[in-house]
Amino acid sequence: MVSSASEQKFKIYGGDHSPWVQALMLGLHERGIAFTLTPLPTLGVLRRSGMMMPAASKNGGAWQLESADMLVEVGFDRIEAVDLKAVYGAWRGVHHRIDNPLRFFHAWSLAGYQHNTGLANLRDHFLRSFVPFYMLTLITLMRWRTRPQPPPEPAAQFLFWEQRLADAGDGFLGGASPNMADLMLFGIVQCHASIPVPPLETLRQDPALPELRAWIGRMQAHYRGYPHLYSGKYFTPGTPQPTAAGPLARLSFWLGSITMLAAAPLSVPLALLLINRVQR
Ligand SMILES: N[C@@H](CCC(=O)N[C@@H](CS)C(=O)NCC(=O)O)C(=O)O
């Protein structure tokens, strides 16, 4: 049974650059369910599932993985396998987010978490610099292993959705309100916009994608007031960018990042160890 929105509160570990963290947060927002976002996994989560995000705990209960399972729990129908595959297909090009590592860290530095106050908050920002360090290591490995090539036809990865949206008319993929496919696809759009990668320009400009652009506009209008919209600056109607971390928090993040780099003989093996822990 799905309990009422006011009885539920989620604590989510993750970053709002992740499409799956975004999908979960958008779904909770849609259902009017309160949540907090925390940048660091608990030690228990770290031991069990490494750095994989999102992990979420409902009402202080056990931490769970898998955005789709958690969205089902709050009342969404599960996304069809073929749609999930097409959502992953729209994520191509994400590896470009580390083309410029400084820009990558800069974007992460802006994330405005505030869970604790005072020194504890600064400690969290210092420690959370390990997350982009980990992601940089992971994406670098992925690039070495798969050697991704530029697509011959940049819009191709989005054409499945362009067609589906043409069939869906003026609403969402879910009809009058967003369904799990809307949430996940919009999560991908947020990911591409959080650190702009070539697929973002394709979404903005490619003449083959008018339906997708119109849908992004409808989603932005629908989620106006949701505080993690990175796409709002690139598509109409415009919406405000997420609130950035304050200067002290950012300073702390950068001190953390420099420390992670200086401690590379320790931090790189730790990242590799944790990467191997994750079941993908
Ligand atoms: N199927 C998972 C996918 C989650 C996922 O791929 N998360 C990425 C961030 S976008 C992650 O944490 N990757 C870390 C890793 O693979 O080690 C879900 O939907 O929750």
The ligand as an SDF file (V2000), in Angstrom:
LIG
                    3D

 20 19  0  0  0  0  0  0  0  0999 V2000
   19.8640    1.7790  -12.0900 N   0  0  0  0  0  0  0  0  0  0  0  0
   20.3490    2.7690  -11.1690 C   0  0  0  0  0  0  0  0  0  0  0  0
   21.4350    3.5600  -11.8840 C   0  0  0  0  0  0  0  0  0  0  0  0
   22.1480    4.5130  -10.9430 C   0  0  0  0  0  0  0  0  0  0  0  0
   23.4550    5.0450  -11.5300 C   0  0  0  0  0  0  0  0  0  0  0  0
   23.9220    4.6150  -12.5890 O   0  0  0  0  0  0  0  0  0  0  0  0
   24.0730    6.0180  -10.8230 N   0  0  0  0  0  0  0  0  0  0  0  0
   25.3620    6.5610  -11.2280 C   0  0  0  0  0  0  0  0  0  0  0  0
   25.3450    8.0830  -11.1620 C   0  0  0  0  0  0  0  0  0  0  0  0
   24.4830    8.8010  -12.4630 S   0  0  0  0  0  0  0  0  0  0  0  0
   26.3900    6.1510  -10.1970 C   0  0  0  0  0  0  0  0  0  0  0  0
   26.2210    6.3540   -9.0180 O   0  0  0  0  0  0  0  0  0  0  0  0
   27.4820    5.5730  -10.6640 N   0  0  0  0  0  0  0  0  0  0  0  0
   28.5330    5.2040   -9.8040 C   0  0  0  0  0  0  0  0  0  0  0  0
   29.1030    3.8890  -10.1810 C   0  0  0  0  0  0  0  0  0  0  0  0
   28.6240    3.2710  -11.1590 O   0  0  0  0  0  0  0  0  0  0  0  0
   30.0510    3.4910   -9.5030 O   0  0  0  0  0  0  0  0  0  0  0  0
   19.1950    3.6610  -10.7350 C   0  0  0  0  0  0  0  0  0  0  0  0
   18.3640    3.9800  -11.5900 O   0  0  0  0  0  0  0  0  0  0  0  0
   19.0960    4.0250   -9.5580 O   0  0  0  0  0  0  0  0  0  0  0  0
  1  2  1  0
  2  3  1  0
  2 18  1  0
  3  4  1  0
  4  5  1  0
  5  6  2  0
  5  7  1  0
  7  8  1  0
  8  9  1  0
  8 11  1  0
  9 10  1  0
 11 12  2  0
 11 13  1  0
 13 14  1  0
 14 15  1  0
 15 16  2  0
 15 17  1  0
 18 19  2  0
 18 20  1  0
M  END
$$$$
